[in-house]
Amino acid sequence: MASSTTRYLVPLGAFLALAALLYYGLGLDPSKVPSPLVDKPLPAFQLESLKEPGKTLSSDLLKGKVSLVNVWASWCPSCRQEHAELVRIARESGVQVIGFNWKDERAAALEMLQRFGDPYAMSFYDPNNQVGIDLGVYGAPETFVVDAAGIIRHKRIGPIDRKVWENEMLPVIQQHGPKQ
């Protein structure tokens, strides 16, 4: 009888432990995942321009000015959700907004920019996650604040809205760059 009871209690205990871990994990905020790249130099890279096929853009182009580097894709609903805010930020803040088009089709990405506006001073094109891996990108949208020296100062996972911009992103930019 004891072995029969144990036979059922062990799997039940394992199931309950896994259920508790899943419950705990679902309660975590994915935008709070720390990045090991914060306060480190942006990895050096070269990628093709989204807007000018055949033209290579380098991460060195970000040096000299604080930049908001936004990882996005046309297939990403959250990217579309934040797009109007990025257009407003680019228009009103004076912050250089850089596009990092990730795992996307060029035609679809260009159509989205034409349809909803283009907030990006330049757009890198990474359809095969060639550089996204080096940046620790595992989803879109993700946004990095990169200072004028090319140091990553902040990483945001998830869409940016006005509240996130004012309370999370702008204070980092003001701390690491000219006053906006």
Backbone as a printed PyTorch tensor [residue, N CA C, xyz], in Angstrom:
tensor([[[  0.8180,  -1.1970,   0.0000],
         [  0.0000,   0.0000,   0.0000],
         [  0.8580,   1.2560,   0.0000]],

        [[  1.9660,   1.2470,   0.7880],
         [  2.8260,   2.4160,   0.8660],
         [  3.4770,   2.7010,  -0.4710]],

        [[  3.9260,   1.6710,  -1.1680],
         [  4.5660,   1.8980,  -2.4520],
         [  3.5500,   2.3750,  -3.4820]],

        [[  2.3180,   1.9390,  -3.3610],
         [  1.2630,   2.3840,  -4.2590],
         [  0.9750,   3.8740,  -4.0430]],

        [[  0.9480,   4.3120,  -2.7900],
         [  0.7210,   5.7230,  -2.4800],
         [  1.8950,   6.5670,  -2.9570]],

        [[  3.1020,   6.0950,  -2.7210],
         [  4.3110,   6.8060,  -3.1430],
         [  4.3420,   6.9330,  -4.6660]],

        [[  3.8730,   5.8970,  -5.3210],
         [  3.8480,   5.8910,  -6.7850],
         [  3.0430,   7.0680,  -7.3370]],

        [[  2.0230,   7.4870,  -6.6340],
         [  1.1890,   8.6050,  -7.0700],
         [  1.6390,   9.9370,  -6.4860]],

        [[  2.2120,   9.9200,  -5.2950],
         [  2.6170,  11.1720,  -4.6520],
         [  3.8380,  11.8100,  -5.3150]],

        [[  4.7880,  11.0250,  -5.7620],
         [  5.9950,  11.5830,  -6.3990],
         [  5.6340,  12.3550,  -7.6760]],

        [[  4.8750,  11.7730,  -8.6100],
         [  4.4960,  12.5510,  -9.7950],
         [  3.6310,  13.7680,  -9.4460]],

        [[  2.7440,  13.6060,  -8.4540],
         [  1.9080,  14.7270,  -8.0370],
         [  2.7670,  15.8510,  -7.4670]],

        [[  3.7370,  15.5050,  -6.6390],
         [  4.6520,  16.5090,  -6.0750],
         [  5.4620,  17.2040,  -7.1560]],

        [[  5.9500,  16.4340,  -8.1310],
         [  6.7120,  17.0210,  -9.2410],
         [  5.8280,  17.9640, -10.0600]],

        [[  4.5940,  17.5420, -10.3220],
         [  3.6540,  18.3770, -11.0600],
         [  3.3810,  19.6860, -10.3270]],

        [[  3.1390,  19.6120,  -9.0310],
         [  2.8550,  20.8170,  -8.2400],
         [  4.0560,  21.7580,  -8.2150]],

        [[  5.2610,  21.2070,  -8.1340],
         [  6.4710,  22.0420,  -8.1520],
         [  6.6120,  22.7560,  -9.4920]],

        [[  6.3910,  22.0410, -10.5840],
         [  6.4620,  22.6690, -11.9050],
         [  5.3670,  23.7160, -12.0880]],

        [[  4.1770,  23.4290, -11.6090],
         [  3.0750,  24.3890, -11.6970],
         [  3.4060,  25.6610, -10.9150]],

        [[  4.0190,  25.5120,  -9.7430],
         [  4.4050,  26.6830,  -8.9400],
         [  5.4530,  27.5100,  -9.6730]],

        [[  6.4280,  26.8610, -10.2890],
         [  7.4470,  27.5880, -11.0550],
         [  6.8330,  28.3180, -12.2460]],

        [[  5.9310,  27.6680, -12.9420],
         [  5.2570,  28.3030, -14.0710],
         [  4.4550,  29.5160, -13.6080]],

        [[  3.7350,  29.3680, -12.5310],
         [  2.9490,  30.4760, -11.9760],
         [  3.8560,  31.6530, -11.6270]],

        [[  4.9790,  31.3740, -10.9890],
         [  5.9340,  32.4240, -10.6360],
         [  6.4850,  33.0980, -11.8970]],

        [[  6.8490,  32.3060, -12.8910],
         [  7.4160,  32.8510, -14.1240],
         [  6.4400,  33.7230, -14.8820]],

        [[  5.1740,  33.3520, -14.8780],
         [  4.1700,  34.1490, -15.5720],
         [  3.9570,  35.5030, -14.9090]],

        [[  4.3000,  35.6100, -13.6540],
         [  4.1440,  36.8690, -12.9410],
         [  5.2960,  37.8380, -13.1470]],

        [[  6.3800,  37.3860, -13.7760],
         [  7.5300,  38.2590, -13.9990],
         [  7.2590,  39.2210, -15.1520]],

        [[  7.7870,  40.4090, -15.0640],
         [  7.6420,  41.4240, -16.1010],
         [  8.7970,  41.2890, -17.0860]],

        [[  8.5180,  40.9110, -18.3590],
         [  9.6090,  40.7140, -19.3120],
         [ 10.3830,  41.9890, -19.6190]],

        [[  9.7900,  43.1580, -19.3930],
         [ 10.5080,  44.4020, -19.6550],
         [ 11.5690,  44.6690, -18.5920]],

        [[ 11.5880,  43.8930, -17.5200],
         [ 12.5520,  44.0780, -16.4430],
         [ 13.7620,  43.1390, -16.5630]],

        [[ 13.8440,  42.3900, -17.6600],
         [ 14.9700,  41.4750, -17.8460],
         [ 16.2400,  42.3050, -18.0110]],

        [[ 17.2100,  42.1370, -17.1230],
         [ 18.4230,  42.9480, -17.2270],
         [ 19.2680,  42.5220, -18.4140]],

        [[ 19.9330,  43.4770, -19.0220],
         [ 20.8160,  43.1860, -20.1410],
         [ 22.2580,  43.2540, -19.6730]],

        [[ 23.0580,  42.2430, -20.0050],
         [ 24.4800,  42.2950, -19.6570],
         [ 25.2330,  43.3450, -20.4640]],

        [[ 24.5890,  43.9230, -21.4840],
         [ 25.2570,  44.9200, -22.3280],
         [ 25.1790,  46.3430, -21.7760]],

        [[ 24.2950,  46.5810, -20.8000],
         [ 24.1570,  47.9300, -20.2620],
         [ 25.4790,  48.3520, -19.6210]],

        [[ 25.8930,  49.5700, -19.9380],
         [ 27.1510,  50.1760, -19.5020],
         [ 28.3690,  49.5610, -20.1890]],

        [[ 28.1270,  48.8820, -21.3000],
         [ 29.2130,  48.3470, -22.1190],
         [ 29.0880,  48.9260, -23.5300]],

        [[ 30.1830,  48.9250, -24.2970],
         [ 30.1070,  49.4460, -25.6720],
         [ 29.1460,  48.6420, -26.5450]],

        [[ 28.4490,  49.3480, -27.4110],
         [ 27.6210,  48.7010, -28.4150],
         [ 28.5380,  47.8170, -29.2480]],

        [[ 28.1950,  46.5410, -29.4410],
         [ 29.0560,  45.6910, -30.2660],
         [ 29.2260,  46.2930, -31.6610]],

        [[ 30.4460,  46.2780, -32.1630],
         [ 30.7170,  46.8010, -33.5010],
         [ 30.0620,  45.8800, -34.5300]],

        [[ 29.4260,  46.4780, -35.5300],
         [ 28.8030,  45.6750, -36.5790],
         [ 28.6520,  46.4920, -37.8510]],

        [[ 28.4150,  45.7760, -38.9230],
         [ 28.0720,  46.3600, -40.2100],
         [ 26.8810,  45.5920, -40.7570]],

        [[ 25.8990,  46.3140, -41.2230],
         [ 24.7210,  45.7100, -41.8300],
         [ 24.3210,  46.5310, -43.0420]],

        [[ 23.5450,  45.9250, -43.8880],
         [ 23.0120,  46.6220, -45.0360],
         [ 21.9470,  47.6250, -44.5820]],

        [[ 21.8460,  48.7150, -45.3080],
         [ 20.7980,  49.7010, -45.0610],
         [ 19.4520,  49.1330, -45.4970]],

        [[ 18.4210,  49.3370, -44.6790],
         [ 17.0860,  48.9090, -45.0670],
         [ 16.6220,  49.6740, -46.3020]],

        [[ 16.8700,  50.9700, -46.3060],
         [ 16.3310,  51.8470, -47.3540],
         [ 17.1660,  51.8530, -48.6240]],

        [[ 18.4470,  51.5070, -48.5130],
         [ 19.3400,  51.5320, -49.6740],
         [ 20.0460,  50.1790, -49.8140]],

        [[ 19.3940,  49.2050, -50.4630],
         [ 20.0120,  47.8930, -50.6280],
         [ 21.4050,  48.0070, -51.2530]],

        [[ 22.3340,  47.2590, -50.7170],
         [ 23.7040,  47.2910, -51.2170],
         [ 24.5940,  48.2670, -50.4730]],

        [[ 24.0060,  49.2190, -49.7570],
         [ 24.7890,  50.1720, -48.9810],
         [ 24.9860,  49.6140, -47.5720]],

        [[ 26.2410,  49.6000, -47.1140],
         [ 26.5550,  49.0930, -45.7860],
         [ 26.5900,  50.2320, -44.7820]],

        [[ 25.9360,  50.0110, -43.6490],
         [ 25.9510,  50.9570, -42.5410],
         [ 26.7300,  50.3260, -41.3920]],

        [[ 27.4480,  51.1650, -40.6650],
         [ 28.2740,  50.6880, -39.5610],
         [ 27.7600,  51.2370, -38.2410]],

        [[ 27.9860,  50.4800, -37.1780],
         [ 27.6240,  50.9420, -35.8360],
         [ 28.3870,  52.2090, -35.4700]],

        [[ 29.5090,  52.4890, -36.1300],
         [ 30.2620,  53.7170, -35.8750],
         [ 29.4360,  54.9680, -36.1790]],

        [[ 28.4210,  54.8480, -37.0200],
         [ 27.5700,  55.9910, -37.3580],
         [ 26.7750,  56.5020, -36.1590]],

        [[ 26.6670,  55.6920, -35.1220],
         [ 25.9260,  56.1070, -33.9390],
         [ 26.7640,  56.9610, -32.9970]],

        [[ 28.0690,  56.9380, -33.1470],
         [ 28.9400,  57.6760, -32.2330],
         [ 28.8380,  59.1780, -32.4920]],

        [[ 28.9120,  59.9350, -31.3990],
         [ 28.8750,  61.3870, -31.5020],
         [ 27.5430,  61.9940, -31.1050]],

        [[ 26.5310,  61.1660, -30.9670],
         [ 25.2070,  61.6630, -30.6210],
         [ 24.4490,  60.5790, -29.8590]],

        [[ 23.6930,  60.9680, -28.8420],
         [ 22.8650,  60.0090, -28.1220],
         [ 21.8090,  59.4770, -29.0890]],

        [[ 21.6200,  58.1630, -29.0850],
         [ 20.6840,  57.5340, -30.0100],
         [ 19.7190,  56.6090, -29.2760]],

        [[ 18.5310,  56.5490, -29.8140],
         [ 17.5280,  55.5850, -29.3980],
         [ 17.5130,  54.5400, -30.5190]],

        [[ 18.0090,  53.3350, -30.2520],
         [ 18.0820,  52.2830, -31.2670],
         [ 16.8980,  51.3470, -31.0450]],

        [[ 15.9850,  51.3570, -32.0020],
         [ 14.7270,  50.6290, -31.8870],
         [ 14.7250,  49.3940, -32.7770]],

        [[ 14.6080,  48.2230, -32.1470],
         [ 14.5040,  46.9520, -32.8650],
         [ 13.0330,  46.7340, -33.1880]],

        [[ 12.7310,  46.5670, -34.4720],
         [ 11.3350,  46.4750, -34.8860],
         [ 11.1880,  45.5630, -36.1030]],

        [[  9.9510,  45.2010, -36.3950],
         [  9.6210,  44.4310, -37.5900],
         [  8.1840,  44.7380, -37.9990]],

        [[  7.9170,  44.6420, -39.2780],
         [  6.5700,  44.9390, -39.7770],
         [  5.5470,  43.9090, -39.3060]],

        [[  5.9680,  42.6970, -39.0280],
         [  5.0670,  41.6300, -38.5820],
         [  4.7400,  41.7080, -37.0900]],

        [[  5.3460,  42.6490, -36.3790],
         [  5.2490,  42.7420, -34.9250],
         [  4.1190,  43.7050, -34.5150]],

        [[  3.0290,  43.1970, -33.9180],
         [  1.9220,  44.0810, -33.5090],
         [  2.3470,  45.1410, -32.4940]],

        [[  3.2200,  44.7930, -31.5540],
         [  3.6710,  45.7710, -30.5580],
         [  4.5170,  46.8670, -31.1910]],

        [[  5.2280,  46.5260, -32.2750],
         [  6.0190,  47.5340, -32.9930],
         [  5.0880,  48.5530, -33.6480]],

        [[  4.0100,  48.0650, -34.2020],
         [  3.0260,  48.9880, -34.7880],
         [  2.3820,  49.8380, -33.7000]],

        [[  2.1630,  49.2460, -32.5430],
         [  1.5670,  49.9630, -31.4140],
         [  2.4400,  51.1440, -30.9990]],

        [[  3.7480,  50.9740, -30.9740],
         [  4.6430,  52.0280, -30.5090],
         [  5.0750,  52.9990, -31.6110]],

        [[  4.7690,  52.6780, -32.8590],
         [  5.3230,  53.4280, -33.9900],
         [  4.9740,  54.9190, -33.9680]],

        [[  3.7420,  55.2500, -33.6780],
         [  3.3400,  56.6650, -33.6460],
         [  4.1280,  57.4300, -32.5820]],

        [[  4.4050,  56.7810, -31.4570],
         [  5.1940,  57.4350, -30.4060],
         [  6.6290,  57.6660, -30.8790]],

        [[  7.1990,  56.7210, -31.6090],
         [  8.5480,  56.9130, -32.1440],
         [  8.5840,  58.0610, -33.1550]],

        [[  7.5490,  58.1730, -33.9690],
         [  7.4580,  59.2940, -34.9180],
         [  7.4240,  60.6090, -34.1450]],

        [[  6.6330,  60.6620, -33.0760],
         [  6.5460,  61.8760, -32.2540],
         [  7.8880,  62.1780, -31.5940]],

        [[  8.5460,  61.1720, -31.0340],
         [  9.8440,  61.3630, -30.3820],
         [ 10.8490,  61.9290, -31.3770]],

        [[ 10.9110,  61.3430, -32.5660],
         [ 11.8630,  61.8150, -33.5820],
         [ 11.5770,  63.2580, -33.9850]],

        [[ 10.3090,  63.6000, -34.0820],
         [  9.9040,  64.9400, -34.5170],
         [ 10.1150,  65.9910, -33.4290]],

        [[  9.8020,  65.6510, -32.1720],
         [  9.7570,  66.6560, -31.1170],
         [ 10.9490,  66.6850, -30.1690]],

        [[ 11.6780,  65.5940, -30.0280],
         [ 12.6740,  65.5250, -28.9550],
         [ 14.0820,  65.9160, -29.3540]],

        [[ 14.4000,  65.8310, -30.6220],
         [ 15.7750,  66.0810, -31.0500],
         [ 16.6830,  64.8790, -30.8420]],

        [[ 16.1410,  63.7790, -30.3160],
         [ 16.9240,  62.5600, -30.1210],
         [ 16.9990,  61.8220, -31.4540]],

        [[ 18.1850,  61.3340, -31.7780],
         [ 18.3760,  60.5540, -32.9910],
         [ 17.7540,  59.1660, -32.7890]],

        [[ 16.7510,  58.8410, -33.5920],
         [ 16.0950,  57.5420, -33.5180],
         [ 16.6240,  56.6980, -34.6800]],

        [[ 17.1750,  55.5350, -34.3310],
         [ 17.7790,  54.6360, -35.3070],
         [ 16.9330,  53.3670, -35.3900]],

        [[ 16.6390,  52.9420, -36.5950],
         [ 15.8770,  51.7220, -36.7940],
         [ 16.7840,  50.5150, -36.9370]],

        [[ 16.3690,  49.4210, -36.3420],
         [ 17.0680,  48.1410, -36.4780],
         [ 16.0030,  47.1300, -36.8780]],

        [[ 15.7880,  47.0190, -38.2090],
         [ 14.7540,  46.1290, -38.7190],
         [ 15.2420,  44.6940, -38.6140]],

        [[ 14.4730,  43.8700, -37.9000],
         [ 14.9170,  42.5610, -37.4280],
         [ 14.0170,  41.4390, -37.9340]],

        [[ 14.6320,  40.4350, -38.5610],
         [ 13.9180,  39.2340, -39.0250],
         [ 12.6810,  39.5950, -39.8390]],

        [[ 12.8480,  40.4480, -40.8010],
         [ 11.7270,  41.0010, -41.5550],
         [ 11.9930,  40.8750, -43.0480]],

        [[ 10.9590,  41.0790, -43.8320],
         [ 11.0740,  41.1720, -45.2890],
         [ 11.2120,  42.6560, -45.6310]],

        [[ 12.1860,  42.9860, -46.4690],
         [ 12.4650,  44.3880, -46.8050],
         [ 11.2260,  45.1030, -47.3420]],

        [[ 10.5180,  44.5000, -48.2850],
         [  9.3530,  45.1600, -48.8890],
         [  8.2890,  45.4780, -47.8450]],

        [[  8.0290,  44.5480, -46.9310],
         [  7.0220,  44.7690, -45.8920],
         [  7.4630,  45.8750, -44.9390]],

        [[  8.7450,  45.9010, -44.6040],
         [  9.2640,  46.9360, -43.7010],
         [  9.1610,  48.3140, -44.3440]],

        [[  9.5470,  48.4160, -45.5990],
         [  9.4810,  49.7090, -46.2910],
         [  8.0370,  50.1770, -46.4520]],

        [[  7.1400,  49.2310, -46.6960],
         [  5.7220,  49.5840, -46.8260],
         [  5.1830,  50.1280, -45.5050]],

        [[  5.5910,  49.5320, -44.3900],
         [  5.1430,  50.0140, -43.0780],
         [  5.6340,  51.4440, -42.8310]],

        [[  6.8900,  51.7120, -43.1590],
         [  7.4330,  53.0660, -42.9570],
         [  6.7280,  54.0770, -43.8530]],

        [[  6.4340,  53.6780, -45.0750],
         [  5.7360,  54.5860, -45.9870],
         [  4.3140,  54.8560, -45.4900]],

        [[  3.6670,  53.8310, -44.9820],
         [  2.2740,  53.9520, -44.5490],
         [  2.1120,  54.7180, -43.2400]],

        [[  3.0150,  54.4640, -42.2510],
         [  2.8400,  55.0270, -40.9200],
         [  3.8410,  56.1150, -40.5500]],

        [[  4.7600,  56.4320, -41.4480],
         [  5.7780,  57.4370, -41.1760],
         [  7.0990,  56.7750, -40.8320]],

        [[  8.1630,  57.5080, -41.0760],
         [  9.5030,  56.9680, -40.8510],
         [ 10.2280,  57.8170, -39.8130]],

        [[ 10.3080,  57.3370, -38.5790],
         [ 10.9740,  58.1100, -37.5240],
         [ 12.4930,  57.9550, -37.5150]],

        [[ 13.0310,  57.0930, -38.3810],
         [ 14.4220,  56.6790, -38.2590],
         [ 15.3760,  57.5340, -39.0930]],

        [[ 16.4320,  58.0320, -38.4350],
         [ 17.4860,  58.7680, -39.1270],
         [ 18.2270,  57.8340, -40.0820]],

        [[ 18.3510,  56.5760, -39.6970],
         [ 18.8880,  55.5160, -40.5560],
         [ 18.2900,  54.2050, -40.0760]],

        [[ 18.2800,  53.2260, -40.9770],
         [ 17.7080,  51.9270, -40.6300],
         [ 18.6400,  50.8050, -41.0450]],

        [[ 19.0800,  50.0420, -40.0630],
         [ 19.8620,  48.8340, -40.3160],
         [ 18.8980,  47.7070, -40.6700]],

        [[ 19.3390,  46.7970, -41.5300],
         [ 18.5020,  45.6840, -41.9670],
         [ 19.1660,  44.3720, -41.5640]],

        [[ 18.5190,  43.6260, -40.6540],
         [ 19.0650,  42.3750, -40.1220],
         [ 18.0420,  41.2490, -40.2870]],

        [[ 17.8010,  40.8010, -41.5420],
         [ 16.7530,  39.8080, -41.7730],
         [ 17.0690,  38.4240, -41.2060]],

        [[ 18.3430,  38.1140, -41.0200],
         [ 18.7330,  36.7770, -40.5700],
         [ 19.2650,  36.7550, -39.1480]],

        [[ 19.0250,  37.8230, -38.3790],
         [ 19.4710,  37.9090, -36.9860],
         [ 20.9940,  37.8260, -36.8760]],

        [[ 21.6740,  38.3220, -37.8820],
         [ 23.1380,  38.3050, -37.9140],
         [ 23.7310,  39.0950, -36.7520]],

        [[ 23.1850,  40.2650, -36.4720],
         [ 23.6900,  41.1280, -35.4080],
         [ 22.7760,  41.1060, -34.1840]],

        [[ 21.5220,  40.8050, -34.3830],
         [ 20.5810,  40.7400, -33.2690],
         [ 21.0690,  39.8350, -32.1480]],

        [[ 21.7320,  38.7640, -32.5000],
         [ 22.2790,  37.8390, -31.4960],
         [ 23.3080,  38.5560, -30.6330]],

        [[ 24.1950,  39.3370, -31.2600],
         [ 25.2280,  40.0690, -30.5110],
         [ 24.6260,  41.1110, -29.5790]],

        [[ 23.4750,  41.6370, -29.9520],
         [ 22.8030,  42.6380, -29.1200],
         [ 21.9110,  42.0010, -28.0540]],

        [[ 21.7910,  40.6980, -28.0790],
         [ 20.9390,  40.0190, -27.1010],
         [ 19.4660,  40.1920, -27.3930]],

        [[ 19.1170,  40.4510, -28.6450],
         [ 17.7170,  40.6330, -29.0220],
         [ 17.0410,  39.2750, -29.0830]],

        [[ 15.9090,  39.1630, -28.4010],
         [ 15.1510,  37.9300, -28.4940],
         [ 13.6890,  38.1870, -28.8110]],

        [[ 13.3480,  39.4240, -29.0680],
         [ 11.9880,  39.7710, -29.4370],
         [ 11.9300,  41.2050, -29.8950]],

        [[ 10.8090,  41.5670, -30.4580],
         [ 10.6030,  42.9400, -30.8810],
         [  9.2720,  43.4010, -30.3010]],

        [[  9.1980,  44.6660, -29.9290],
         [ 10.2510,  45.6740, -29.9890],
         [ 11.1710,  45.6330, -28.7660]],

        [[ 12.3800,  46.0350, -29.0160],
         [ 13.3580,  46.2980, -27.9640],
         [ 14.0220,  47.6140, -28.3400]],

        [[ 14.3490,  48.4140, -27.3470],
         [ 14.9440,  49.7210, -27.6190],
         [ 16.1150,  49.9530, -26.6820]],

        [[ 17.2070,  50.4170, -27.2530],
         [ 18.4280,  50.7140, -26.5120],
         [ 18.6760,  52.2120, -26.5180]],

        [[ 19.1400,  52.7560, -25.3900],
         [ 19.6880,  54.1120, -25.3660],
         [ 21.2010,  53.9370, -25.4500]],

        [[ 21.7900,  54.5390, -26.4810],
         [ 23.2310,  54.4650, -26.6970],
         [ 23.7720,  55.8870, -26.6000]],

        [[ 24.7630,  56.1070, -25.7260],
         [ 25.2790,  57.4690, -25.5550],
         [ 26.2180,  57.8410, -26.7040]],

        [[ 26.7020,  59.0760, -26.6960],
         [ 27.5310,  59.5990, -27.7860],
         [ 28.8540,  58.8510, -27.9360]],

        [[ 29.3060,  58.2060, -26.8850],
         [ 30.5480,  57.4210, -26.9550],
         [ 30.2930,  55.9970, -27.4270]],

        [[ 29.0390,  55.6380, -27.6850],
         [ 28.7110,  54.3010, -28.1570],
         [ 28.4890,  53.2960, -27.0410]],

        [[ 28.2220,  53.7900, -25.8280],
         [ 27.9760,  52.9180, -24.6820],
         [ 26.4650,  52.7190, -24.5190]],

        [[ 26.0400,  51.4670, -24.3670],
         [ 24.6280,  51.1720, -24.1290],
         [ 24.3050,  51.5710, -22.6930]],

        [[ 23.3620,  52.4730, -22.5260],
         [ 23.0060,  52.9660, -21.1950],
         [ 21.6970,  52.4010, -20.6720]],

        [[ 20.8670,  51.8610, -21.5620],
         [ 19.5690,  51.3430, -21.1210],
         [ 19.0280,  50.4240, -22.2000]],

        [[ 18.2790,  49.4190, -21.7690],
         [ 17.5710,  48.5460, -22.7070],
         [ 16.1370,  48.3960, -22.2330]],

        [[ 15.2190,  48.5940, -23.1430],
         [ 13.7840,  48.4480, -22.8750],
         [ 13.2500,  47.3070, -23.7230]],

        [[ 12.6010,  46.3620, -23.0970],
         [ 11.9230,  45.2940, -23.8120],
         [ 10.4430,  45.6250, -23.7920]],

        [[  9.8470,  45.6720, -24.9710],
         [  8.4300,  46.0010, -25.0770],
         [  8.2380,  47.3780, -25.6840]],

        [[  6.9910,  47.7030, -25.9900],
         [  6.7020,  48.9600, -26.6760],
         [  6.9190,  50.1950, -25.7990]],

        [[  7.2190,  51.2810, -26.4840],
         [  7.3750,  52.5790, -25.8270],
         [  6.0950,  53.3780, -26.0650]],

        [[  5.5340,  53.9040, -25.0010],
         [  4.4350,  54.8540, -25.1130],
         [  4.9080,  56.1490, -24.4490]],

        [[  4.0550,  57.1440, -24.3760],
         [  4.4750,  58.4330, -23.8220],
         [  4.9480,  58.2950, -22.3690]],

        [[  4.2510,  57.4960, -21.5770],
         [  4.6290,  57.3160, -20.1730],
         [  6.0130,  56.6680, -20.0640]],

        [[  6.2580,  55.6250, -20.8330],
         [  7.5690,  54.9610, -20.8250],
         [  8.6410,  55.9400, -21.2880]],

        [[  8.3380,  56.7060, -22.3330],
         [  9.2970,  57.6900, -22.8420],
         [  9.6670,  58.6950, -21.7510]],

        [[  8.6510,  59.2830, -21.1140],
         [  8.8920,  60.3450, -20.1380],
         [  9.4980,  59.8350, -18.8320]],

        [[  9.0880,  58.6620, -18.3840],
         [  9.5190,  58.1740, -17.0690],
         [ 10.7240,  57.2400, -17.1010]],

        [[ 10.9780,  56.6120, -18.2380],
         [ 12.0540,  55.6180, -18.2910],
         [ 13.1700,  56.0020, -19.2620]],

        [[ 12.8150,  56.3500, -20.4800],
         [ 13.8280,  56.5800, -21.5110],
         [ 14.4490,  57.9870, -21.4110]],

        [[ 13.6170,  59.0080, -21.3480],
         [ 14.1110,  60.3790, -21.3410],
         [ 15.0510,  60.6730, -20.1710]],

        [[ 14.7710,  60.2150, -18.9500],
         [ 15.7320,  60.4610, -17.8660],
         [ 17.1210,  59.8760, -18.1390]],

        [[ 17.1810,  58.7190, -18.7710],
         [ 18.4800,  58.1170, -19.1180],
         [ 19.1800,  58.9750, -20.1640]],

        [[ 18.4190,  59.4230, -21.1510],
         [ 18.9930,  60.2740, -22.2060],
         [ 19.4970,  61.5840, -21.6070]],

        [[ 18.7350,  62.1780, -20.7160],
         [ 19.1450,  63.4260, -20.0970],
         [ 20.3830,  63.2380, -19.2360]],

        [[ 20.5020,  62.1000, -18.6060],
         [ 21.6720,  61.8120, -17.7630],
         [ 22.9280,  61.5900, -18.5920]],

        [[ 22.7880,  61.0330, -19.7800],
         [ 23.9530,  60.6360, -20.5710],
         [ 24.1520,  61.4610, -21.8360]],

        [[ 23.4170,  62.5360, -21.9850],
         [ 23.5730,  63.3530, -23.1910],
         [ 23.1570,  64.7660, -22.9060]],

        [[ 23.1000,  65.5690, -23.9730],
         [ 22.6720,  66.9580, -23.8030],
         [ 21.2180,  67.0230, -23.3640]],

        [[ 20.8740,  68.0560, -22.6500],
         [ 19.4980,  68.2430, -22.1640],
         [ 18.5480,  68.3420, -23.3580]],

        [[ 17.4300,  67.6650, -23.2340],
         [ 16.4260,  67.6570, -24.3040],
         [ 15.3130,  68.6150, -23.9750]]])
